[in-house]
Amino acid sequence: MTKILNIIKDNCPQNHPCPAVKVCPVNALSQTDHNAPVVDRDKCIRCGKCSQFCPKKALVLE
């Protein structure tokens, strides 16, 4: 079963630069202004680094 990265916007404070965007090895996460990050599912390799790095657990690999 292939895992999918989901973003739980209710957990994301959306008031600062997302620290998880910087750790993605394939640049699959992006952020405009201080909104919740957006995942490019075509680029995402489902490594889980972003979900481990997210302090609010808003990025979940399911």
Backbone bond lengths (Angstrom), bond angles and torsions (degrees), N, CA, C in turn:
res aa  C-N    CA-C-N  psi(-1)  N-CA   C-N-CA  omega(-1)  CA-C   N-CA-C  phi
1 M - - - 1.455 - - 1.542 109.03 -
2 T 1.306 117.60 128.12 1.453 122.95 -179.81 1.519 110.34 -81.13
3 K 1.319 115.40 130.92 1.456 120.10 177.94 1.522 109.89 -82.50
4 I 1.324 115.80 153.75 1.462 123.14 179.77 1.520 108.24 -127.12
5 L 1.317 116.04 137.94 1.462 120.78 175.87 1.520 108.85 -82.96
6 N 1.317 115.98 121.00 1.461 121.95 177.13 1.517 109.87 -111.58
7 I 1.316 115.76 146.07 1.453 121.50 177.43 1.520 108.34 -110.35
8 I 1.314 116.53 119.61 1.465 122.37 179.39 1.524 106.43 -94.29
9 K 1.314 116.14 95.44 1.464 121.38 -173.91 1.522 112.81 -62.47
10 D 1.326 118.01 -29.12 1.467 120.32 178.56 1.533 111.54 -65.28
11 N 1.328 118.04 -25.83 1.466 121.81 179.05 1.528 112.01 -86.07
12 C 1.311 116.94 -18.22 1.462 121.95 -175.48 1.529 110.11 -87.62
13 P 1.338 117.67 122.33 1.465 119.56 -178.62 1.529 113.16 -68.07
14 Q 1.334 117.83 -24.81 1.466 122.67 176.02 1.523 113.17 53.51
15 N 1.310 117.21 36.61 1.457 119.26 179.42 1.531 111.60 -131.40
16 H 1.316 115.81 17.79 1.464 120.94 -178.51 1.526 109.68 -158.47
17 P 1.308 117.93 166.31 1.466 119.28 173.96 1.532 109.67 -64.10
18 C 1.296 116.88 132.12 1.460 121.89 -178.31 1.529 109.78 -71.57
19 P 1.336 118.14 119.35 1.459 119.74 -179.55 1.525 113.44 -68.15
20 A 1.322 118.19 -24.91 1.462 121.58 -178.38 1.527 112.35 -71.13
21 V 1.324 117.83 -23.96 1.467 121.24 179.84 1.526 109.97 -60.39
22 K 1.324 116.65 -37.49 1.467 121.41 -176.07 1.522 113.83 -72.37
23 V 1.328 118.52 -22.00 1.465 120.21 -175.90 1.525 113.78 -92.92
24 C 1.307 117.95 -7.70 1.466 120.44 -179.45 1.537 109.33 -67.63
25 P 1.332 117.49 119.73 1.462 120.01 -176.40 1.529 114.74 -71.42
26 V 1.333 117.23 -14.91 1.467 120.25 -178.29 1.524 112.77 -119.40
27 N 1.332 116.63 12.84 1.471 122.20 179.48 1.522 113.31 54.42
28 A 1.325 115.45 42.99 1.469 120.21 179.50 1.524 112.38 -84.30
29 L 1.326 117.35 -14.04 1.463 121.41 178.57 1.516 109.69 -104.68
30 S 1.318 114.81 139.99 1.464 119.66 174.72 1.524 107.71 -138.57
31 Q 1.321 114.43 161.50 1.465 119.83 -179.28 1.517 108.69 -145.04
32 T 1.322 116.09 131.52 1.456 122.35 175.95 1.520 107.94 -105.60
33 D 1.329 114.84 129.43 1.468 120.51 -174.76 1.524 107.83 52.41
34 H 1.307 118.38 -128.98 1.462 120.82 177.53 1.520 110.50 -118.78
35 N 1.316 116.31 33.18 1.462 121.06 176.01 1.526 109.43 -77.35
36 A 1.320 116.62 170.82 1.462 120.77 176.31 1.528 109.00 -60.48
37 P 1.317 117.85 145.91 1.460 119.87 178.92 1.524 111.26 -65.15
38 V 1.324 113.75 159.00 1.461 121.84 178.23 1.522 107.03 -120.30
39 V 1.323 116.52 138.04 1.467 120.45 179.57 1.524 110.28 -102.92
40 D 1.315 115.93 134.48 1.465 122.48 172.09 1.517 105.82 -91.83
41 R 1.316 116.82 101.52 1.463 121.86 -174.26 1.528 112.66 -65.25
42 D 1.319 117.91 -21.89 1.465 120.51 176.74 1.533 111.32 -73.06
43 K 1.314 117.15 -29.84 1.467 121.54 179.65 1.531 112.84 -89.82
44 C 1.315 116.79 -30.53 1.465 122.14 -173.82 1.537 110.97 -60.54
45 I 1.341 115.73 127.36 1.470 120.74 178.49 1.536 111.52 -100.93
46 R 1.317 116.76 5.56 1.459 124.06 175.20 1.529 112.45 58.89
47 C 1.324 116.06 41.42 1.459 120.70 -179.50 1.530 112.17 -78.85
48 G 1.338 117.02 -25.12 1.455 121.25 177.90 1.521 115.54 87.13
49 K 1.331 117.92 1.47 1.470 119.71 -179.29 1.526 111.46 -59.93
50 C 1.318 116.98 -41.94 1.471 119.83 -178.35 1.519 111.07 -65.06
51 S 1.324 117.06 -40.88 1.467 119.45 -178.81 1.525 111.05 -67.75
52 Q 1.318 118.17 -32.26 1.460 121.62 177.09 1.523 110.98 -72.01
53 F 1.329 117.01 -30.75 1.456 121.81 -175.13 1.528 113.26 -87.83
54 C 1.336 117.70 -20.19 1.463 121.48 -176.53 1.536 110.04 -68.10
55 P 1.348 117.70 117.18 1.466 119.80 -177.06 1.531 114.09 -68.74
56 K 1.314 117.70 -21.25 1.466 121.49 -177.50 1.532 112.55 -104.50
57 K 1.330 116.96 4.33 1.481 122.82 179.66 1.533 110.85 56.58
58 A 1.318 115.58 39.94 1.462 120.27 178.46 1.523 112.48 -87.41
59 L 1.328 116.51 -15.14 1.462 121.62 178.16 1.514 107.40 -106.56
60 V 1.332 116.39 119.33 1.468 121.35 -173.75 1.520 108.80 -128.23
61 L 1.338 114.85 127.29 1.446 121.09 175.83 1.517 108.16 -94.43
62 E 1.328 115.96 110.52 1.479 120.65 -175.45 1.511 110.40 -119.30
